[in-house]
Structure formats: C-alpha cells, structure tokens
Amino acid sequence: MTVIRAENLRKSFETVQAVDGLSISVQSGEFFGFLGPNGAGKTTTINMLTGLARPDSGTIEIAGIDCSTNVKAAQHLIGVVPDESNLYPELTGLENLEFCGAIYGMDKTSRGERALELIQLFGLKKAGARKFGGYSRGMKRKLTIAAGIMHSPEILFLDEPTTGIDVESARGIRDLLSSLHSAGTTVFLTTHYIEEAERLCDRIAFIVKGRIVREDTVRSL
C-alpha cells in the first residue's frame, strides 16, 4: 500500500525554485531515504509532505488522504522530527513529551506513561527531570525524535536527524530508527550521508536542484 504519494510538486521562494516538478511514492512499512546536498530541496519537500508548507502546485496524499483538502486528518497519522529542535528549553524532557502528547489529544495518564516509556527507551532516564535547554546536542536530537513518536504515528518524517552530533550519539539514533522500522513504522529520512542511507534504508532517491535524478533500492548500489 502506498502511504506517501506526491505528484509534480513545485515550490519557489521569490526567484529560487526550491522544488521543481518532484514526484515520489513510499510504501507502507518502508524505510525511505531522501538524499541530496545542502540546498537541494530536501527540507522544502519534507515541509510540504508534512503540511508545514503549501506547494505552489502538485498533489500530496498521505495514507489516501488528500492533503490539499484535509491536511489536519493526515497530520494525526504522522510524526515529524525537524532539522532543528522545536521543543521548549525551559521545560524538562518529560514535560516536553507530555506537552506534545497533549497536542495530539492524549489523555493525562496515557501521555505520562508514554513519556516515561520513551525516556527510558531513548536512554534519557537520568535527564528526564532536567530542563531541555541544558541537554547536549545528541540528547536534544533523541528527545526531539521521542516527541515525534509520542502518539505512535504510522509514518515518521525525519530531517537530517544525525547532522552535527557526535559519532556515538549518531550511532544510537540510527539504532533507534532501525528498531522503529522493525516495529512497522514507515520512515521517511532526509540525509546527505550516503553511508547512513545504505545502512538504514530499503530504497533511496537522490534530489539535486529540486528534482529527483535517480531512485534505487539499496541493494543495487
């Protein structure tokens, strides 16, 4: 089953054509890698797919939902991990997760239990009561991913989750993503690390100057 389908997407910012006629599809349960250099259009594409930006033209469907008419329904099926953390520095790790759960309509008991579960799963038990602003960069990326899956989404979008962090933290995040994928989550990953894509992904696409120039299964690389 196709759970992400985009056809002929275009998006420009003044004189810059960020995405130019891009079409893509991702199957349920797939770990899909979206590769390209900085400025290729990866973040703009993921923002359109998740409803954070509106395309100038083209169509997007998430799990069969037409995002041009019902983007809110689609957003409840997805988790989003942006390239920069969007959590609150003045809140603790647990408070940030519980706040995200509240946004997705989880009741108080459920979001409290889920927050504790994720804090332990991501190896942040000792940091759960500390303010997020004092976390290391690697810890911040882990908690941002945890926030993206608070509501157990069917589809997880991640934008450059390991960029700029130390090797050990990056390895831990890759292991966590592999576990999520093994549990049945569809993962859409943007990265400019070919080694990361080869290690994690079932299939990849390369984007250059807003256009996909090549698609491959990882086995063919």
GITA-V590426 format. One record per pair of residues at least 24 apart in sequence whose C-alpha atoms are under 7 Angstrom apart, sorted by the first residue. I is the first residue (numbers start at 1). GAP is how many residues later the second one is. Records with the same first field share a line. If there is no record, write none. Layout:
I=GAP + GAP
This chain:
1=26 + 27
2=24 + 25 + 26 + 61
3=24 + 25 + 59 + 60 + 61
4=57 + 58 + 59
5=55 + 56 + 57
6=53 + 54 + 55
7=51 + 52 + 53
8=50 + 51
9=46 + 48 + 49 + 50
10=45 + 46 + 47 + 48
11=44 + 45
18=26 + 191 + 192
19=26 + 191 + 192
20=190 + 191
21=190
22=189 + 190
28=158
29=155 + 156 + 157
30=156 + 157 + 172
31=150 + 155 + 156 + 157 + 170 + 171 + 172
32=155 + 156 + 157 + 169 + 170 + 171 + 172
33=155 + 156 + 157 + 164 + 168 + 170 + 171 + 172
34=155 + 156 + 157 + 170 + 171 + 172
35=155 + 156 + 157 + 170 + 171 + 172
36=155 + 156 + 170 + 171 + 172
37=155
40=167 + 168 + 169 + 170
41=168 + 169
42=148
43=116
50=25
77=76 + 77 + 78
78=75 + 76 + 77 + 78
79=69 + 70 + 74 + 76 + 77 + 78
80=68 + 76 + 77 + 78
81=63 + 64 + 67 + 76 + 77 + 78
82=76 + 77
83=76 + 77 + 78
85=59
88=44
89=42 + 43 + 44
90=41 + 42 + 43
91=40 + 41
92=36 + 37 + 38 + 39 + 40
93=34 + 35 + 36 + 37 + 38 + 39
94=34 + 35
97=50 + 53
100=47
101=49 + 50
104=47
114=36
118=28
137=28
138=27 + 28 + 31
142=31
154=31 + 32
155=30 + 31 + 32
156=29 + 30 + 31 + 32
157=30 + 31 + 32
158=30 + 31 + 32
159=30 + 31 + 32
160=30 + 31
